[in-house]
Amino acid sequence: MNKRLFLYVVALCLMTINASIVFGGAYSIQNIQVQNNGASSSVAKDAALKDARKQAFQAMVQKLVDKKDMDRFENTDDQTVEFLIDSMQIMNEQMGPQSYKAMVSFEFNKQRIEEFFRNKSVQFVVPVHKSIVVLPLLSDGAKTYLFEKENIWMDLWRGHSFNQALMTFVVPNGDLNDMQLLDAEDALIGASEKIAAVAARYQVSAVVVPYVSISIQGRKINVQVDFQEYDAKGIKKNNMIRSHNLTEVAAEVSKQDLLKKLLKISIENIQDFVKAQFGGNQNHNLVYLKVPTKTSDEYCAYIKVLNESGMAQEIQPVELSRNYSVLRVKTLYTLEDLLKFFKERGYNFEISQDVANPYAYEAKPKG
């Protein structure tokens, strides 16, 4: 491969993967259903898309801003909302003589919306590419279920659309491989090796166990969800995700309906926890990695590991040559944190002795 073609492939690799790192789905609002009537189809369409933009903006505010500040954005004008949107995709469009119906998705401009929130002096989430495995446990008082067919709590998580979620939720397949890795008891007691095996299978940075207990007392049905979080090694972390309890009259609501309410609350509680971790007032670090680029596949492998780590918010090449590249990584973590993640995957970085501009370099390339 000649040098020019090689550099093109390398740049393409970075551009493709980096897009998922920078945005991570956090600036996208997808699948908003709109329907409107008007004097003509064009009038109905204009009104429907205006409504879709408003809905998308409010969903973005809910995703990135703390609850206490959300009402400050209820009356944001249409021109501002349009300015903050980069692109719009219209699907399943249906037009009648005086009607319009469609499903619309939006991509917001990262720089503009972050500047917009800063100008409002509002703390917001600086999105990170965070993926978590969710292991929904259900207890009926007699038995605890995970991958068993009786676990309707698991079914609800699997059937939920996470399009507007701040991070990537991964719900296990529940196939034979999953069942061989761990069972309900393992998830309940927090068996670290088995939880780490699940994290490794799905290549995520954390595992969350939402544990629901159902009890019926007289005419009332009660459901409570508690959470436990683990890192990729299966080590239990200090739990900061809020528990929640719901009680209803059994004759008026089914278990499934009550669990649906609890699912929405659970997702909000997990996202609130992530907002607290990665709020916009936190300081960022710029760290540098010097990696070999003898082949484009080798180069892309480093980018992929950074992506999987969940630690990189932005990646930019500041030097790019035939033999090596220097990557500047924007992160909330330290250089040592990143190197620890690489080391666990067989890479051998060392930190340079340049005190003024420290960077890490691959001393003994993998393989």
C-alpha positions, 0 to 999 in steps of 0.5 A: 500500500502506498503512503498516500493511500495508507494515510487515507485509510488511517484517517478514514478509520479515525473519522469513522470510529471517532464519530461514535466516540464524540457523539455516542448517540448523545446528540441524536434524538430519534423516531419522533412521531408527528401528525398534523392537519392544516389548510393544505398538506404543506401547511400541515407538514410545516406545523408537524415538523415545527412540533417535531423540532420542539419535541426533539429539543425538549428530549435533548434538554431532558437527556443532558440537563439536570432536572432542576434546570429543565423548566428554564428551556420550556419557552425556547424560541423556534429560531434557536432550536433550528440553529441548534439542529445539524440535520433532520431525517424524515421517515414513513412520510404520509401526506394527504390533501390536508394532513401530514404524518411522519417519523422524524430523527434529529442530530444536534450540533455538539458545539452549538448546544454545549455553548448554548447551555454554557451561556445559560450558566447551566450544568450539563452532561459532557457525553462520554461513550459509556456502555453498560450491561443491564442484568435485570433480576426479578424476585417474587418472594419465593425465587429470583429469576434472571434468564428464566422465562418467568422474568417479565422484568427482563422482557421489558428491558429487552423490549424497550427502545433506548433511542433517547438514552444518554448511554448505550444500554446492553441487555444480554441475549439470554442464550446458552453462552449467557446462561453458562457465564452466570445465573440469578444467584451469581448476579444477586450476590455479585460474583465478580469473576462471572460478572466480569465475564459478562462485561467482557463478552459484551465489551462494556465498561460497567454492569448494572443489576436492577433488582426488583422484588414484588410483594402482594399484601391484601389488595395492594401490589408493591414493587421495589427496585434496587441497584448495584453497579460493577466495573468491567472487572466485576468489582462492586462500586459504591452504589449511588443509583437511587432505589424506587418503590411503587404501590398500587391497588392490585385490582386496578393495575397488573404487575406488568403495568407497574413494572413498565412504570418502574422501568422508566424510572429506573432508566432515569435514575441510572442516567441521573447517576451518569449526569452526576458523574460526567457533568459539564463542570468537571475538568477534562484532561488532554492525554497523548498516546504514541502508537505504531501505524505500520498497517491501517488495521494496527492503527484502527485497533488502538482507536477501537480499544479507546472506544471500548474503554468508555473513557475517551470523549474525543480523539484527534491525531496531532501527528500522523506518519507512515510509522507512528501516530500521536493521538490526543485524547480528551478524557475525564480520566488520567493517562494512567487510567487509560494505560491500565485499560490497555494493559489489561488487553495485552498492550505494553505502554510506557510513559515518556520521561518528557516532564513538560509534555508527557505522553505514553508510547507502545514499547512492545507492540502487541503481537 
